[in-house]
Amino acid sequence: MKTYRIATIPGDGIGKEVIPAGQRIMQALAQAGGLHFEFQNFDWGGDYYRQHGVMMPADGLDALRDKDAILFGSAGDPDIADHITLWGLRLKICQGFDQYANVRPTRILPGIDAPLKRCTPEQLNWVIVRENSEGEYSGVGGRVHQGHPIEAATDVSIMTRAGVERILRFAFKLAQSRPRKLLTVVTKSNAQRHAMVMWDEIALQVSREFPDVTWDKELVDAATARMVNKPASLDTIVATNLHADILSDLAAALAGSLGIAPTGNIDPERRYPSMFEPIHGSAFDIMGKGLANPVGTFWSVVMLLEHLGEHDAAARLMQAIEQVTATPALHTRDLGGNATTDAVTEAVCALLTAGKQVKAA
């Protein structure tokens, strides 16, 4: 039996509640047999920053390097500027380990009342691929003459041929692996005259390697309308760092809640550990109240297991998640219910360890 070394980084806010819940789920899977996990927890985040002046230590990446995967909670603290928390922790790991493919599956899970009328679960079943290493989040820019009327600030979006080629090739391969073999390439080349034009040109070039994939191009603003009005016309979507960040939050909301949405920050070449996280953020307004929806974390664990090649365990966990979301009594507040984080976690654990059927209220 292989032992998987998992780093857990709860981070800030409700990350401190949902990541321990995710660890409990993985321990329940191990108890059911066939898996073994060794966890190492890292207390990096806002509290660490208050003590040390940094979100994570300078040699933090070295501490993570030998892990098989990372389970991450959130980065964000109301007392610390957002650019410090994000760049000091999450993006430091993503860029440091070149996790260039951010993968965000979205679908309407059983029992969830999604806001789109006349949209069935079969019609909203997407995977959004987000370029995760450059583009609008390259971190290049600066400020001059601060505090003066002539103050200026720049953030430079940088796209490289290598970066664009690899994310588009990843997206085409992913689309090729899905039943519909359908890809939508999101762009804004009508207004962004250089980098996005290159993005379009490379998409056309890469598409020739995948003749069995049907693909189209959509401007990002039109893509938002299409997600609402014609959800069934979409399947796999690829977009730049910023565009996909926004589109994936819209997708999660259309599927019912940000609380159920997972993410994988993937290094497809497996040179470094990949990192898996719910997309809901730190949500300090409900921190410590036991109200956080852990489903986004559990689904992220599904992605983690799939990345490790443990497909049977991933399928068992996904089935348990779906049985729980199909039970109205186990809906958390974001889904219109009153269930607690612990109640949802206990229900999923019960299904994994004892094969118990969760009964609807």
N, C-alpha and C positions, 0 to 999 in steps of 0.2 A: 504494500500500500504506500503510495507516494505521499510525502508530507509537503504541503504547500505553505510557504512563508508569506504571511499577509501583514502588511503595514496598515494600521488604522490611524487615521488623522481626523478626529472629530471636528477640529477647528472651532468655529464660533456658533453661538445661538443654539438653534435646535439640532445642529450637527452633533452636539454633545448628548442628544437623546436618541437620534435615529441611527447613529453609527454603532453604539452599543447594542441597539436592537438588531442591526444587521449582523453583528458578531454572534448574537444569540441564535439567529437563524442558521448561520453557517455551522455553529456547534450542534444544532439540532440535526442538520444534514449529516454531520460526522457521526452523531450518535446512531442515526439510522443505518450507518454502515457504508464502507467503501471509500471513505474520505478521511483525511486527517489534516488539521490546520494548526499552524503555530502563529500566534498573533503577537505583534509588538506594537504597542500604542505610543504615539508621539503627541505631546501636549502643545503643539504649535498653534499659534493663532493670536487673538487679541490679548488674552491674559499673558501669554508668553511675551508679547510686545511690551506690555506695561512693565514687565520685570527686566527685560533685556534690551529693549529698544529696537528689536527686529522681530519679524513674524516667525522666522525659523532660523536656526544657526547657520553660519556660513558653510559648514560641512554637512548640512542636512541631506543633500542629495547623496552623499557617500553612505549615509546611514540607511538609505532606501534602496541603494543600487542592487543589493543581493536578494531583494524580495521578489516573489513571483507576481505579486499584484499589490495595488494600493487601494484601500477603501477610504474615501474622503467625504467629509461632511459639508462644510461650507466655510467661506471666508467673508467676514463682514462684521463690523463692530460699530455701534452708533457713536462711540467716543473716539474713533480713529478714522481718518480720511479713507474713503473707499479705495483710492488708487494705491494707498499703502498696504491695505489688507490684501487686495487682489494680487498686485504685483509682488508683494513680499512673500506670498505663500502659494496660491494655486497656480498662477502663471509662472512662477519660478520653477515649479515642478514640471508643468506642461512643456515649457520651453527647454528647461534643463535636460529633460529626457526625450526631447524631440517627439512628443506625442502629437503628431501632426494631424491625425484623423480623429475628430470629435464626432462620435456617432450617437444619434438621439432617435431611438424608435418611438413611435407614437401610435397608439390605437385605442379605441374605446373598449375598456375592459368590461367583462360581464357585470351587470348590476349598476353601472354608472350612468346617471342621467346627464348625458352630454348636451351642451347648449344648442347644437345645430339641429333644427327640426328637419325631418325627412332625410336624415343621414343615418345609415345603418353602420354597424361595426365593420362590415365588409367594405364599406365605401371609404372609411377613414382608417387606413392601415399603412402608415408611412414610415420611412427611415430618412432622417435628415442628416446629411454628412456636412460637417462644418470644417473648413480649413482652420487649423488650430495653432499655427506656428508663425504666421506673418500677416500680411494684409493690413487691416485697420488697427490691429493690436500688435503691431511690430514694436512699439515702444520707442519709436524714433521721432524726435521733435524737441521742442524746448520753449522757454519763455525768456523774454528780454524786457528790460525797462519796467520791471514789476512795480506797480503802485503809481506809475506815471500815466498821463493821458495817452502817451504813444506806446503803451504796453502792447506787446504782440505775443501770440502763442501759436505754435504749430504742432500738429500730430500728422506724421507722414505715413500714408498707407504704402507699404512696400510689397510688391508681388514679384517673385522671381520665377523664371521659367521652370526651374527645378521644383519649386514649391507648388506651382500650379499644376504641372504635369503629374506629380505624384498624388495629389488629392483627387484630381479628375480621374486618373487611372484607378485609384482605390474605389471611387464612386461607381465607375462603370463596372468594375468587377463585382461590387456588391449588388448592383442592379442585375447583373447577369446571373447571380446566384438566387435571386428571388423569382417566384413563379411568373410574374408579369413581365419581367425583363424590360422595365420601363424607367427611364431616367429623365428628370427635368433639371437643366442647368440654369441656375439663377444668375442674372447679370444686371448691370446698370450701365451698359456700354453706350447708351444714347446720351448720357450726361458725363460719364467719367471716360475721358477720351483716350486714355493711354493704357493704364493697367487693366481695365476691364475689357478693352478691345483685345489686348493680348490674351486675357482669360478666354474670350470667345474663340479666338483663333486656335488656341491650344485645345479647347474642347472639340473643335472640328477635327483636328489632327488625331487626337486620342480616340475619337469615336470610330475611326477606321479600323482600329484594332478589335472592335467589338461589333461585328456586323449583325449579330443576333440581338443586340440591345436597341430598342426603339427609344429615341431621345428627342427632346425639344428644348427650346430656349425660352426663358420667361424673364421679363424685367421684374425686379424685386417688388416694386409697388404693385404691379399686376399680379404677382404671385400671392400677395396677401388676399386679394379679392378672390383669386381662384381657389385658395384653400377654403374659403368660406362658401363660395357659390358652386364650385365643382370639385368637391373633395375626391370623388371617385376617379378623376382624371389624373391624379397624382399617385406616385408610389415611392420611388427613391428620388431624393432631392439633394443637390449639392450646391453650396454657396460659400461665399467668402466668410471670414471670421465674424465680422459684424453682421452681415446680412443673415447668416444662419443662426446667430445668437438670437436675433429678434424673431425670425420666423419660427424657431423651435419653441419659444415661449408662447407664441400664438397657437402653435400646434398643440401644445400641452393644455392650454385653456380650452381649445375646441374639443379635446378628448375628455374634458371634465375637470381637471385640476392640475396645477403645477406640482401638487403634492404626490402625484403618481408617476412623474416623469423621470426616467433614468438617463444616464450619460456614461459613455465610455470614452476616455482620452487614450487613444490607442497609438502605440508604436508598432505599425504593421510588420516591421522587420524584426521585432522582438529583441532589439539590442538592449533595451531598458525595460523596467517594469511599467505596465500600463496602469492607469488610475481610473477608478469608477466612482461615480457620485450621483446623488439626486440633484436635480437642477433648481430646487426651490429656494436656495439661499438660506441665510441665517435666521430670518423671521424672528427677530428679537421680541416682537410684540406678543408672541405666544411661548417664548422660551420658559422652560421650567414648569409649565402648566399641564404637561402630559397630553397636549392636544395635537402635537405634530403627527402628520400622516407618514408612517414609515414605509409605505408601499413603494415610493420612488427609490428608497434605499434598497429594498428587497429586489426590485426589478434590476437595479444596478448590480446586485450580487448575481442575478441570473446572467447578466452580460459578462461579469467577471468569470463565472464558471465556464461559460461558453468559450471565453478567450483561453482558459486553461485546458480546454479540450474535454471538460467534464460535462458532456451534453446530456447524459441521463439525469444527473443531479440538477442541472439547470432546468430541464423539462419538469422534474418533480416539483421544484420550487415554483415555477411559473404556474403549474396547475394549482398548487396550494394558494398562490396569490389570487388567482381567478376565482377559486371557491370562496375566498374571504370577501373579495369585492362584490361577489354576487349576493352577499348576505347584508341586507340593509342595516341590521343591528350592529354591524362592524364597520360602518362608515364613519370616518372622522368628520370634524366640523367642516372642513373644506369641501366635503362631498355631501353636505346637508345633514349629517348625522351627529351623534354625540359620543361615539366610541373614543377611547383613549389610545395613546400609543401602545401602552402595555397590553390592552385587550386585543388589539390587532396582532401584535407580536405573539402573544400566547396562542391565539387561534392558528396562526401559520405554523408555529412550533408543534402544536398538537397534531396537525395534519401530517407534518413531516415525520414525527417520531412514532405516532401510534396509529396513523391511518384513520383517525377519527373524522367523521363527516360533520362539518359545521352546518347547523340547522338555521335556516332563515327565521327571523323573528316574525 
